[in-house]
Every structure is written in C-alpha cells, then in structure tokens.
Amino acid sequence: MGKVVQTEDDPSEYEVLEKIVKKRRMTIKDAVREAVTSWIGLQTPLEEDPLFKVKPVATGVKTESSRLDEALYGRRGK
C-alpha cells in the first residue's frame, strides 16, 4: 500500500495545474506523482544512479572508435 502525501498549493498554481492535467488527459494525482518522481531523480547524485552502475557486456561486435563520428554524424574525425 502506498503512502498518502497531502499539501496545500497557491490557488493560481493549482489553476495552472488543473489546465495542464486536463490538456494531458491525466489526473492531478498522477501529475503530482510524476512530479515527485522527477524531483527525486534530480536530487539523486549520479554516483547513486543505477544507470551508472551497469557493467559493460561483451557483445562480440567489433567497433572502431576512430570512425564513430563518421558513423554517428556523417563526418570524418580530425
């Protein structure tokens, strides 16, 4: 079971929030949940982010890093 978070908001900010959620066809509850998740992500130091703890995996595909710019951007490296 989830925790309930309750707060008060400025009436003008709440009006803007209502307009945005109606436009996006979502609930205020879902919008606030999305905002909290986003805020938590912004507060998490990079060294604690699970993405940066992923270990490289050998795929067997050989790449030549000197040609990456050409492959990605269509231009030759310098």
Residue frames relative to the residue before (quaternion, step in Angstrom):
aa qw qx qy qz dx dy dz
M 1.0000 0.0000 0.0000 0.0000 0.00 0.00 0.00
G 0.4297 -0.7218 0.4897 0.2336 3.56 -0.92 0.91
K 0.5014 -0.6197 0.5137 0.3174 3.53 -1.34 0.26
V 0.3675 -0.7061 0.5624 0.2237 3.56 -1.15 0.68
V 0.1005 -0.7671 0.6323 0.0395 3.55 -0.93 0.96
Q 0.0514 -0.8066 0.5888 -0.0117 3.56 -0.76 1.04
T 0.0634 0.8002 -0.5926 0.0666 3.56 -0.99 0.82
E 0.3716 -0.6707 0.5796 0.2760 3.53 -1.33 0.09
D 0.1392 -0.7921 0.5914 0.0586 3.54 -1.11 0.71
D 0.5946 -0.5424 0.4562 0.3796 3.52 -1.26 0.48
P 0.5518 -0.6480 0.4016 0.3382 3.64 -0.82 0.90
S 0.6648 0.4965 -0.3253 0.4535 3.62 0.94 -0.75
E 0.6369 0.5030 -0.3300 0.4821 3.61 1.06 -0.69
Y 0.6316 0.5349 -0.3298 0.4540 3.57 1.03 -0.78
E 0.6165 0.5452 -0.3362 0.4578 3.58 1.04 -0.78
V 0.6562 0.4980 -0.3031 0.4791 3.57 0.93 -0.93
L 0.6305 0.5354 -0.3231 0.4597 3.58 0.98 -0.86
E 0.6516 0.5199 -0.3138 0.4545 3.59 0.92 -0.90
K 0.6570 0.5105 -0.3120 0.4587 3.58 0.93 -0.87
I 0.6696 0.5069 -0.3038 0.4499 3.56 0.92 -0.91
V 0.6906 0.4734 -0.3025 0.4555 3.61 0.83 -0.91
K 0.6157 0.5262 -0.3575 0.4651 3.59 1.05 -0.62
K 0.6513 0.5218 -0.3055 0.4585 3.56 0.97 -0.90
R 0.7308 0.4037 -0.2209 0.5041 3.58 1.01 -0.83
R 0.3603 -0.7605 0.4653 0.2745 3.58 1.34 -0.03
M 0.5167 0.5861 -0.4532 0.4291 3.53 0.77 1.09
T 0.5344 -0.6121 0.4672 0.3485 3.56 -1.27 0.14
I 0.6179 -0.5174 0.4277 0.4093 3.55 -1.27 0.36
K 0.6095 0.5629 -0.3458 0.4383 3.57 1.01 -0.80
D 0.6880 0.4665 -0.2865 0.4763 3.61 0.87 -0.91
A 0.6358 0.5299 -0.3309 0.4533 3.60 1.02 -0.77
V 0.6724 0.4804 -0.2992 0.4771 3.58 0.92 -0.88
R 0.6202 0.5302 -0.3435 0.4650 3.59 1.02 -0.75
E 0.6454 0.5161 -0.3068 0.4721 3.59 1.00 -0.87
A 0.6509 0.5178 -0.3083 0.4617 3.59 0.99 -0.85
V 0.6474 0.5097 -0.3179 0.4691 3.60 0.97 -0.84
T 0.6460 0.5167 -0.3180 0.4632 3.58 0.93 -0.87
S 0.6525 0.5095 -0.3034 0.4719 3.57 0.97 -0.86
W 0.6601 0.5148 -0.3033 0.4553 3.58 0.92 -0.92
I 0.6316 0.5243 -0.3298 0.4663 3.58 0.98 -0.84
G 0.6463 0.5269 -0.3136 0.4542 3.58 0.97 -0.84
L 0.6676 0.4943 -0.2991 0.4696 3.57 1.04 -0.75
Q 0.6904 0.4789 -0.2749 0.4674 3.59 1.14 -0.55
T 0.5964 0.5860 -0.3572 0.4163 3.59 1.22 -0.36
P 0.4176 -0.7038 0.5094 0.2661 3.61 -0.69 1.02
L 0.6122 -0.5910 0.3809 0.3617 3.59 -1.04 0.78
E 0.6517 0.5299 -0.3344 0.4273 3.60 0.95 -0.76
E 0.6782 0.4485 -0.2938 0.5026 3.61 1.24 -0.28
D 0.5108 0.6502 -0.4186 0.3756 3.61 1.27 -0.20
P 0.4776 -0.7008 0.4492 0.2812 3.62 -0.68 1.06
L 0.5594 0.6145 -0.3929 0.3938 3.61 1.11 -0.55
F 0.7216 0.4404 -0.2446 0.4749 3.57 1.00 -0.80
K 0.6188 0.5222 -0.3453 0.4745 3.59 1.28 0.12
V 0.4682 0.6752 -0.4428 0.3591 3.58 1.29 -0.01
K 0.3283 -0.7435 0.5549 0.1772 3.55 -0.88 0.98
P 0.5481 -0.6140 0.4466 0.3509 3.61 -1.05 0.69
V 0.2279 -0.7613 0.5954 0.1180 3.55 -1.16 0.68
A 0.4058 -0.6967 0.5358 0.2508 3.55 -0.91 0.90
T 0.1524 -0.8176 0.5519 0.0606 3.58 -0.66 1.09
G 0.4769 -0.6698 0.4405 0.3605 3.55 1.23 -0.35
V 0.5764 0.5619 -0.3795 0.4561 3.59 1.28 -0.07
K 0.2706 -0.7683 0.5589 0.1555 3.55 -0.77 1.03
T 0.0627 -0.7795 0.6228 0.0232 3.54 -1.01 0.88
E 0.2543 -0.7362 0.6070 0.1579 3.50 -1.15 0.66
S 0.3577 -0.7922 0.4533 0.1973 3.56 -0.20 1.31
S 0.5994 0.5808 -0.3731 0.4052 3.61 1.08 -0.53
R 0.7244 0.4087 -0.2451 0.4982 3.61 1.20 -0.35
L 0.3809 0.7539 -0.4704 0.2555 3.60 1.23 0.14
D 0.6333 0.5294 -0.3468 0.4454 3.62 0.90 -0.83
E 0.6455 0.5148 -0.3193 0.4651 3.57 0.95 -0.86
A 0.6883 0.4817 -0.2857 0.4610 3.58 0.87 -0.93
L 0.7376 0.4312 -0.2370 0.4623 3.60 0.91 -0.88
Y 0.8299 0.2357 -0.0752 0.5000 3.55 0.87 -0.97
G 0.4719 -0.7013 0.4244 0.3247 3.57 1.27 -0.01
R 0.6646 0.4424 -0.3325 0.5020 3.56 1.12 0.59
R 0.5223 -0.6477 0.4643 0.3034 3.52 -1.16 0.57
G 0.5326 -0.6157 0.4827 0.3227 3.57 -1.16 0.67
K 0.4819 -0.6835 0.4772 0.2699 3.54 -1.25 0.44
